[in-house]
Amino acid sequence: MKNFMVVRCALIFMSTSLCLPVPAAEPAAKWQFAPADSQKWAARIRKFCPKGWTVTARGNDIIVQRDGLVHFTQMPINAPAIEHRVKEKKVVIADEVYRLTLQFAAFLSQDEYDRRVAENDASRREDERLRRKYKVGGKFGQIISVTEDDKKREQAYRAEAAKLTYHRLPDLYSPQHSITLYQSWNWAEYLDSGDEAIDAECNEVEETIVKFFGNYNYLVASDASGIGRQESLKDKPIKE
């Protein structure tokens, strides 16, 4: 169930983010994780990781990685049901690293987090209004302009949409930090090693990490599924 939820939430995130303009990235944070503090947190996390896992402190990140590779099944958009893909031998199994990266940053209060969520939501609603106003959009929110009129409307839309503000939101917090969780696998993959013990071990490590820290989002606090974003988006322009 958890693996299904991860895929479902990732698909929701992808479809939502594709519908939004790409604002300029926020200025790089000057905050730095004090080496002594990062080592302390790495040691704390290391205590509840089972044998065969490595916890490393690197810059503002704490990286939690399983030493051995695991199998992931890819699930493309509009793919047939899993049982049909197995029958047709279209399931792609890949040996990949299972890695969780905790990116630490300056502490963000719950009030400030809520304010930023509200501002993101307001920007999304305004973006939807602008798309209707200029009649732009397509599958997954992609804009395809063919005629000169299409291009003029797209240009006008982008000029107004560029003024909208989107905040990059953290997932977790400690008493002194806000934390963003990144995962090594992509939105179209889910853990399917063929060994229930390995799958359970990976899921348990992730869930324990999520429960070890505080959660800004009350939905995550009740169910760890769906938290985190793919590693390839780390430090890239915001698409919240």
N, C-alpha and C positions, 0 to 999 in steps of 0.2 A: 504493500500500500504506500509506504513512504517513497519508494522509487517512482511510482506512478505520480504521486503528488509533486515530486521534484520536476518531472517532465512537464506536468500540467502547469505549474507555476512559472516554469521557464518559458513555456509557450505564451502564456499571458503576458509576461514581461516583454518578450520579443515583439508581439503584435502591438503592444502599447507603445513601446519605444520607437518602432518604425513609423508611427503616426505623428511623431513630433519632429520639429526642426532641431538641428544640432546647434545649441548655443555655444558661444565661446567658452572654453574651459575656465573654471574659476582660478584665480591666481594660486600658484603652488604654495602650499602651507609652509611656513617657516618653522613650524613646531618640529622638534626632534625628540625621539625617544631616548632618554638617558640610558646609556649602556648598562649601568648597574640595575636599573628598573626593568629593562627588557630581559636581562638574564634572570631576574627574580620571577617574572611572569612565565618565562619559558620553563623554569624549574617547576612552577606550580602546575602547568599544563602537563609536563612530562610525568608527573606523579600518577595521573589517571590514564595515561596511554599504555596499552598493553605491550608486551614484548614484540619486537619486530617493527616498531615505529620510531621515527627520529623527529625530535623537536629542535628547531634551530632559530636563534635570534639573529636577525639581519636588518640593520637599519631600523626603520619603523615597523618592520614586519616580524611576526613570529610564524614560522612555517612548520606545519604538522604533516608528516608524510609517512605513508606506509612503505617499508623497505622493499617489499615485493610488489610486482605488477598485479593488477586486477583486470578482469574482463568487463568491458562496457558494451552494451548493445546500442546501436544507433537507431533513432526513430525519426526519420524525415517527416516533414509536413505532408499531410494527405496520404501517409503511408497506409497500406491495408492493415487489418487487425494482426496482432502479433502471431496468432496461430496460423494465419494464412502465409505470413512472411516466413515462418519456420518451415512450413510445408513446401513453399516455393524456393527455399534456400536463399532468400533475399536478406536475411538478417546479417548484418555486418558486426562481427565480434572483434574488438581491438584490445590488445594488451596495452594498458596505459598506467601511468602513475596516478595514485590516489593521493591528492595533496590539498590541504586546506591552508589558506594564508590569512592570518589575522593582521590587518593593517591598523595600527594604533595611531590615534591623533589626539588633539587637545579635547578635553571633556566638553560635551555638549549637554546642556540641561534638558530635561523632558519638555519644559515650556518652550525652549528655543526649537527643539525638534518638532514639536507640534506646530509652531509658527511656520516653520519651513515646509512642512507637509501641506499646510493650508495654502501657502503661496504656490507650491508646485501644482496643487489641485486647481487653483484659480488660473494659473498659466495654461493648464491643459484645457480648461473650459474655454478660455479666450482663444486658444489655438483652434479648437473645433469651430468656434464662431467665425474666425477668420477664414477657415477653409470653406465654410458655407458661403460666406460673403463673396469670396473670389472664385468659388466653384472650382476648387482644385482638390486633387486627391485621386486615389485609385486603390488597387489591391494592396493591402497591408499599409495603406496610407502613402504609398509612393506617388510622387507627382511626375506625370509624363506629359510634357508639353510638346505639341506637334505644330500647331499653327502659330502665327504671329500673335494672335489674340490670346492663345494659351500662354505663350511666353510672357506677355505683358501682365496677365493676371497672376502668374506665378511670381514674377518679379515684385509685384505690389504686395502679394501675400508675404513673401520672404522678408521684405523690408519691415513690415509690421511685426512679424513673428520673431524677428531677431531682437526685438526689444523686450521680449518676455524673459522672465527669470526662472531658472530651475536650479534647485540646490541638490548637491550630491548628499544623500542621506546615509548615515551609518546604520549598522544593524544592532550592535551590542554596546554595552558600556561597562567599565569598571568604576570604582569610586573616583578615579583620576583621569580616565580616558574614554573617548568614544572609539568604537572598533567597527571596521568594515570587513565582512567575511567574503573571501574569494575561493572559488573551487576550480580545480584543474580540468574538469570535464566541461563540455559545452552543453548548450541548452537542449540539443537533440540526442543526448546520450543518457542512459540510466544503467546503474550497476546491475550486472547480471553475470557473475563470475561462474555460476554453475555449482558453487560451493556455498551452501547457506551459512556456514560458520564464518566464512570470509565476508560475505555481504553483511551479516549481522554485526561483525566486528567493526567494519567501516562505518555503518550507520550509527552504531553505539558511540564511536569516538566523536562523530559530528554532533550527535544529540547531546552528549555530555558537555562538549565545548559550549554549545548554545545555552545549556542550562547553567553552566558554571558562571556565566556573565549575566548581567541584567539585559532585558530586552526592551527596546524602545516601543516596538509594535506589539500591542496586546494579543494580536492573532498569533504571532510567533511564540509568545509566552505560553500559549495553550497547545501549540503544535509546531514542532521544530521544522516541519516540512516546508519547503519553499523559500527558506532563508538563503542568503548568499547570492553571488553573481559570478559569472564565469571569469576566470583569471585573465582572459585576453582583453577584458574591458578595463583592467586596472590602469589607473592614471591616464585614461583617454577622455576626450571631451564628453560632457555630460549628456546622457540621453534619458534622463529619468522620466 
